Amino acid sequence: MRDINVWAYSADFGTLCSNAKLDTSTGLSYPSGDMQGQAGWDVAVKFSTLDELAKKLSDGLPMPGQFCGKRFADCEPIARGEISRLAIMAHGDHGGSVAVNGKNNPTVLTADNVSSFHNSLHTIGLYTRDKSIILLTSCIAGQGEAGTRLLKALSAVWPGRWVVGFSTLGYRHPGAMKRVGEPCELPGMRDTDAPHPLFGNPYRFDKVWGDFKKMPWASENSINAKVVLNGTVQRCPPGESCGPAKPATKPAPQSPGMKPRK
């Protein structure tokens, strides 16, 4: 069985490179990255709705040829249980909401309506493996009690998976993340210190784009990551009360289900 890392992204974010691999000459591995993108992703797939993402997987989502050394053909489609790390990038907001059907669609994913998305969520989960990591790379969707409720509700649909949300804004720099010679960008999201859109000044973020300590690439071990496994909060961002989990003051040590993968 292959070990595949998938970056699924809403059509709201333009076009990411299907071949999502960072240049291997960098020597970087997940969750690190350079100014162009985050290492450790194999394929990026665009979706307009969550139903569409589920259907693309069910219909057979081919892997780019670079994954298996082919120059002019795709690799075998992703099979059930082959995804070891999945990011779902869509716009997020306060109240634990994610615009999985597009930012202009009034129906957003929240803890209260997870059941109405169950079929798609369940299908998507079938393509991940036990102890895989599923990241909601969405601004502030994991923040506060509402964010915790959302992650716990998703955890009920995805048992045995580490479900991750973020309590602060995420940031991407479209210009810097463009792959040279191609009309697409590389995947990845930076973890910022901004807890509200009012503090989301792109100019301020652009100034520290090259500083990976001030604005690291987001992952399950980011300071502002909230992680839930089987309905229980495993780690909690600073300043939040997440039940039995202790607030994190630094990235958590690696657990068996949260090991970085190349």
Secondary structure as a PSIPRED ss2 file (coil, helix, strand):
# PSIPRED VFORMAT (PSIPRED V4.0)

   1 M C   1.000  0.000  0.000
   2 R C   1.000  0.000  0.000
   3 D C   1.000  0.000  0.000
   4 I E   0.000  0.000  1.000
   5 N E   0.000  0.000  1.000
   6 V E   0.000  0.000  1.000
   7 W E   0.000  0.000  1.000
   8 A E   0.000  0.000  1.000
   9 Y E   0.000  0.000  1.000
  10 S E   0.000  0.000  1.000
  11 A H   0.000  1.000  0.000
  12 D H   0.000  1.000  0.000
  13 F H   0.000  1.000  0.000
  14 G C   1.000  0.000  0.000
  15 T C   1.000  0.000  0.000
  16 L E   0.000  0.000  1.000
  17 C C   1.000  0.000  0.000
  18 S C   1.000  0.000  0.000
  19 N E   0.000  0.000  1.000
  20 A C   1.000  0.000  0.000
  21 K C   1.000  0.000  0.000
  22 L C   1.000  0.000  0.000
  23 D C   1.000  0.000  0.000
  24 T H   0.000  1.000  0.000
  25 S H   0.000  1.000  0.000
  26 T H   0.000  1.000  0.000
  27 G C   1.000  0.000  0.000
  28 L C   1.000  0.000  0.000
  29 S C   1.000  0.000  0.000
  30 Y C   1.000  0.000  0.000
  31 P C   1.000  0.000  0.000
  32 S C   1.000  0.000  0.000
  33 G E   0.000  0.000  1.000
  34 D C   1.000  0.000  0.000
  35 M C   1.000  0.000  0.000
  36 Q C   1.000  0.000  0.000
  37 G C   1.000  0.000  0.000
  38 Q E   0.000  0.000  1.000
  39 A C   1.000  0.000  0.000
  40 G C   1.000  0.000  0.000
  41 W C   1.000  0.000  0.000
  42 D C   1.000  0.000  0.000
  43 V E   0.000  0.000  1.000
  44 A E   0.000  0.000  1.000
  45 V E   0.000  0.000  1.000
  46 K E   0.000  0.000  1.000
  47 F E   0.000  0.000  1.000
  48 S C   1.000  0.000  0.000
  49 T C   1.000  0.000  0.000
  50 L H   0.000  1.000  0.000
  51 D H   0.000  1.000  0.000
  52 E H   0.000  1.000  0.000
  53 L H   0.000  1.000  0.000
  54 A H   0.000  1.000  0.000
  55 K H   0.000  1.000  0.000
  56 K H   0.000  1.000  0.000
  57 L H   0.000  1.000  0.000
  58 S H   0.000  1.000  0.000
  59 D H   0.000  1.000  0.000
  60 G C   1.000  0.000  0.000
  61 L C   1.000  0.000  0.000
  62 P E   0.000  0.000  1.000
  63 M E   0.000  0.000  1.000
  64 P C   1.000  0.000  0.000
  65 G H   0.000  1.000  0.000
  66 Q H   0.000  1.000  0.000
  67 F H   0.000  1.000  0.000
  68 C C   1.000  0.000  0.000
  69 G C   1.000  0.000  0.000
  70 K C   1.000  0.000  0.000
  71 R C   1.000  0.000  0.000
  72 F C   1.000  0.000  0.000
  73 A C   1.000  0.000  0.000
  74 D C   1.000  0.000  0.000
  75 C E   0.000  0.000  1.000
  76 E E   0.000  0.000  1.000
  77 P E   0.000  0.000  1.000
  78 I C   1.000  0.000  0.000
  79 A C   1.000  0.000  0.000
  80 R C   1.000  0.000  0.000
  81 G C   1.000  0.000  0.000
  82 E C   1.000  0.000  0.000
  83 I E   0.000  0.000  1.000
  84 S E   0.000  0.000  1.000
  85 R E   0.000  0.000  1.000
  86 L E   0.000  0.000  1.000
  87 A E   0.000  0.000  1.000
  88 I E   0.000  0.000  1.000
  89 M E   0.000  0.000  1.000
  90 A C   1.000  0.000  0.000
  91 H C   1.000  0.000  0.000
  92 G E   0.000  0.000  1.000
  93 D E   0.000  0.000  1.000
  94 H C   1.000  0.000  0.000
  95 G C   1.000  0.000  0.000
  96 G C   1.000  0.000  0.000
  97 S E   0.000  0.000  1.000
  98 V E   0.000  0.000  1.000
  99 A C   1.000  0.000  0.000
 100 V C   1.000  0.000  0.000
 101 N C   1.000  0.000  0.000
 102 G C   1.000  0.000  0.000
 103 K C   1.000  0.000  0.000
 104 N C   1.000  0.000  0.000
 105 N C   1.000  0.000  0.000
 106 P C   1.000  0.000  0.000
 107 T C   1.000  0.000  0.000
 108 V C   1.000  0.000  0.000
 109 L E   0.000  0.000  1.000
 110 T C   1.000  0.000  0.000
 111 A H   0.000  1.000  0.000
 112 D H   0.000  1.000  0.000
 113 N H   0.000  1.000  0.000
 114 V H   0.000  1.000  0.000
 115 S H   0.000  1.000  0.000
 116 S H   0.000  1.000  0.000
 117 F H   0.000  1.000  0.000
 118 H H   0.000  1.000  0.000
 119 N H   0.000  1.000  0.000
 120 S H   0.000  1.000  0.000
 121 L H   0.000  1.000  0.000
 122 H H   0.000  1.000  0.000
 123 T H   0.000  1.000  0.000
 124 I H   0.000  1.000  0.000
 125 G H   0.000  1.000  0.000
 126 L H   0.000  1.000  0.000
 127 Y C   1.000  0.000  0.000
 128 T E   0.000  0.000  1.000
 129 R E   0.000  0.000  1.000
 130 D E   0.000  0.000  1.000
 131 K E   0.000  0.000  1.000
 132 S E   0.000  0.000  1.000
 133 I E   0.000  0.000  1.000
 134 I E   0.000  0.000  1.000
 135 L E   0.000  0.000  1.000
 136 L E   0.000  0.000  1.000
 137 T C   1.000  0.000  0.000
 138 S C   1.000  0.000  0.000
 139 C C   1.000  0.000  0.000
 140 I C   1.000  0.000  0.000
 141 A C   1.000  0.000  0.000
 142 G C   1.000  0.000  0.000
 143 Q C   1.000  0.000  0.000
 144 G H   0.000  1.000  0.000
 145 E H   0.000  1.000  0.000
 146 A H   0.000  1.000  0.000
 147 G H   0.000  1.000  0.000
 148 T H   0.000  1.000  0.000
 149 R H   0.000  1.000  0.000
 150 L H   0.000  1.000  0.000
 151 L H   0.000  1.000  0.000
 152 K H   0.000  1.000  0.000
 153 A H   0.000  1.000  0.000
 154 L H   0.000  1.000  0.000
 155 S H   0.000  1.000  0.000
 156 A H   0.000  1.000  0.000
 157 V H   0.000  1.000  0.000
 158 W C   1.000  0.000  0.000
 159 P C   1.000  0.000  0.000
 160 G C   1.000  0.000  0.000
 161 R C   1.000  0.000  0.000
 162 W E   0.000  0.000  1.000
 163 V E   0.000  0.000  1.000
 164 V E   0.000  0.000  1.000
 165 G E   0.000  0.000  1.000
 166 F E   0.000  0.000  1.000
 167 S C   1.000  0.000  0.000
 168 T C   1.000  0.000  0.000
 169 L C   1.000  0.000  0.000
 170 G E   0.000  0.000  1.000
 171 Y E   0.000  0.000  1.000
 172 R C   1.000  0.000  0.000
 173 H C   1.000  0.000  0.000
 174 P C   1.000  0.000  0.000
 175 G C   1.000  0.000  0.000
 176 A C   1.000  0.000  0.000
 177 M C   1.000  0.000  0.000
 178 K E   0.000  0.000  1.000
 179 R C   1.000  0.000  0.000
 180 V C   1.000  0.000  0.000
 181 G C   1.000  0.000  0.000
 182 E C   1.000  0.000  0.000
 183 P C   1.000  0.000  0.000
 184 C C   1.000  0.000  0.000
 185 E E   0.000  0.000  1.000
 186 L C   1.000  0.000  0.000
 187 P C   1.000  0.000  0.000
 188 G C   1.000  0.000  0.000
 189 M C   1.000  0.000  0.000
 190 R E   0.000  0.000  1.000
 191 D E   0.000  0.000  1.000
 192 T C   1.000  0.000  0.000
 193 D C   1.000  0.000  0.000
 194 A C   1.000  0.000  0.000
 195 P C   1.000  0.000  0.000
 196 H C   1.000  0.000  0.000
 197 P H   0.000  1.000  0.000
 198 L H   0.000  1.000  0.000
 199 F H   0.000  1.000  0.000
 200 G C   1.000  0.000  0.000
 201 N C   1.000  0.000  0.000
 202 P H   0.000  1.000  0.000
 203 Y H   0.000  1.000  0.000
 204 R H   0.000  1.000  0.000
 205 F H   0.000  1.000  0.000
 206 D H   0.000  1.000  0.000
 207 K H   0.000  1.000  0.000
 208 V C   1.000  0.000  0.000
 209 W C   1.000  0.000  0.000
 210 G C   1.000  0.000  0.000
 211 D C   1.000  0.000  0.000
 212 F C   1.000  0.000  0.000
 213 K C   1.000  0.000  0.000
 214 K C   1.000  0.000  0.000
 215 M C   1.000  0.000  0.000
 216 P C   1.000  0.000  0.000
 217 W E   0.000  0.000  1.000
 218 A C   1.000  0.000  0.000
 219 S C   1.000  0.000  0.000
 220 E C   1.000  0.000  0.000
 221 N C   1.000  0.000  0.000
 222 S C   1.000  0.000  0.000
 223 I C   1.000  0.000  0.000
 224 N C   1.000  0.000  0.000
 225 A E   0.000  0.000  1.000
 226 K E   0.000  0.000  1.000
 227 V E   0.000  0.000  1.000
 228 V E   0.000  0.000  1.000
 229 L E   0.000  0.000  1.000
 230 N C   1.000  0.000  0.000
 231 G C   1.000  0.000  0.000
 232 T E   0.000  0.000  1.000
 233 V E   0.000  0.000  1.000
 234 Q E   0.000  0.000  1.000
 235 R E   0.000  0.000  1.000
 236 C E   0.000  0.000  1.000
 237 P C   1.000  0.000  0.000
 238 P C   1.000  0.000  0.000
 239 G C   1.000  0.000  0.000
 240 E C   1.000  0.000  0.000
 241 S C   1.000  0.000  0.000
 242 C E   0.000  0.000  1.000
 243 G C   1.000  0.000  0.000
 244 P C   1.000  0.000  0.000
 245 A E   0.000  0.000  1.000
 246 K C   1.000  0.000  0.000
 247 P E   0.000  0.000  1.000
 248 A C   1.000  0.000  0.000
 249 T C   1.000  0.000  0.000
 250 K C   1.000  0.000  0.000
 251 P C   1.000  0.000  0.000
 252 A C   1.000  0.000  0.000
 253 P C   1.000  0.000  0.000
 254 Q C   1.000  0.000  0.000
 255 S C   1.000  0.000  0.000
 256 P C   1.000  0.000  0.000
 257 G C   1.000  0.000  0.000
 258 M C   1.000  0.000  0.000
 259 K C   1.000  0.000  0.000
 260 P C   1.000  0.000  0.000
 261 R C   1.000  0.000  0.000
 262 K C   1.000  0.000  0.000
